[in-house]
Amino acid sequence: MMGRVAGKAALITGAAGGLGQAMAWMLAREGAKVALTDVNLDGVTELAGAINAEIAGSAFAYAHDVTREDQWAEVVARAAADMGSLSILVNNAGVGGPLAFVETDTVENWQRQFEINLRSAMLGCKYAMPHLRDAAPASIINISSIAGLASAPGMGAYSATKAGVWMYTKTLALEAAKADWNVRCNSVHPVFIKTPILDPFVAMAAGDEAKAHERLSRGIPLKRIGEPDDVAYCVLYLASDESKFVTGSEFRIDGGMTAQ
Ligand SMILES: NC(=O)c1ccc[n+]([C@@H]2O[C@H](COP(=O)([O-])OP(=O)(O)OC[C@H]3O[C@@H](n4cnc5c(N)ncnc54)[C@H](O)[C@@H]3O)[C@@H](O)[C@H]2O)c1
C-alpha cells in the first residue's frame, strides 16, 4: 500500500477515544499497521474492526493499562509480533483531573495523573525502544499539552505531568541521537480539541456543547477549538520519514494561543 507511512508499524495508547482514534485512522489510511491499546478493550476492538473493514489486516487491538509495567512488556511484544515490527510509538493515553487548588489538592489526584500521563511515557519508551531500534528509522511521539508549556490556576497536577512529558521527550531524543539509534522523539502540545476529555467543560455549561466550545475558544487567536485531525496531521508528519531531521522538538497545535 502507498502512503506517507507505508511499511511502518505504530502502537498508539489510549486509542479507543478522541485523539487516539483520529491518529489510528490517519496512520492506517497512510499505509501503516496500527496496534491500538486502551483500558477500554471494547472501544479499541470496535475501532480495529472498522479500520480492518476498510484496510484489511492493518489494525490490532489490545487491552492495556499504561500504568502497568507488566502489561507494557507484554503488549509491546505482542504488537511487534502481530505487526511484524514496531517503528512508531505514540504515548497518547492521558487524563485530566478536577480543578484543584493548592490547599485542597490531594496526593491521590497527583498520583493518578502522574501515573497515567507521565510515568506511562517512560514505560512505553523503555519497553518499545529495543523494537524501535531494530526497525529504525523510528519515531516516538509523546502527547503532552499546551498545559505543559503554560498553566492556569487549578491545573497543578496536569500541567506538571505534561511539562514532565515535554522535558522527558528531549532527554530521550538526545540519548537516542548520541547512541546513533535513528529513533527520533518529539512532543505534541494541543490546546482544547473536541474529544470526550472536554466533557467536564460541557457539564459546566449545563450540557450545552456549543456554548462550552465557544467559551473555550475565547483565548484562541483562530477563534475556535481544535478538531482531532488537527493533531493527527502533526502526528502523521512526525511518524513519517518526512520529519527525519526533527528530534527533541515540541509542536504546538493551539490556534496561536501561546503566540500571545
Ligand atoms: N482533547 C484535548 O483538548 C487535549 C488537549 C491537550 C492534550 N490532550 C492530551 O491528548 C491525549 C488524548 O486525549 P483525548 O482528548 O483523546 O482524551 P479522551 O478522554 O478522549 O481519550 C483518552 C483515552 O485514554 C484512555 N485511558 C485513560 N486511562 C488509561 C490508562 N490508564 N491506560 C490506557 N488507556 C487509558 C481512555 O480510555 C481514552 O480512550 C491525552 O494525553 C490528553 O492529555 C488532549
The ligand as an ORCA input file, in Angstrom:
! r2SCAN-3c Opt
* xyz 0 1
  N      -8.565     16.914     23.812
  C      -7.872     17.924     24.323
  O      -8.380     19.042     24.470
  C      -6.421     17.715     24.706
  C      -5.607     18.848     24.852
  C      -4.281     18.686     25.230
  C      -3.767     17.417     25.418
  N      -4.568     16.331     25.281
  C      -3.987     15.013     25.520
  O      -4.272     14.166     24.431
  C      -4.306     12.801     24.870
  C      -5.586     12.144     24.368
  O      -6.674     12.814     24.956
  P      -8.145     12.819     24.339
  O      -8.570     14.217     24.234
  O      -8.226     11.939     23.153
  O      -8.932     12.192     25.589
  P     -10.015     11.020     25.656
  O     -10.509     11.058     27.054
  O     -10.972     11.130     24.532
  O      -9.144      9.718     25.390
  C      -8.210      9.243     26.315
  C      -8.126      7.739     26.166
  O      -7.163      7.273     27.130
  C      -7.681      6.088     27.707
  N      -7.079      5.854     29.016
  C      -7.322      6.505     30.180
  N      -6.584      5.964     31.171
  C      -5.854      4.966     30.626
  C      -4.915      4.035     31.137
  N      -4.577      4.018     32.441
  N      -4.370      3.144     30.287
  C      -4.703      3.150     28.964
  N      -5.602      3.981     28.428
  C      -6.174      4.888     29.262
  C      -9.191      6.309     27.780
  O      -9.897      5.071     27.894
  C      -9.448      7.032     26.469
  O      -9.757      6.139     25.406
  C      -4.174     12.857     26.400
  O      -2.839     12.604     26.772
  C      -4.553     14.291     26.723
  O      -3.979     14.741     27.941
  C      -5.890     16.448     24.918
*
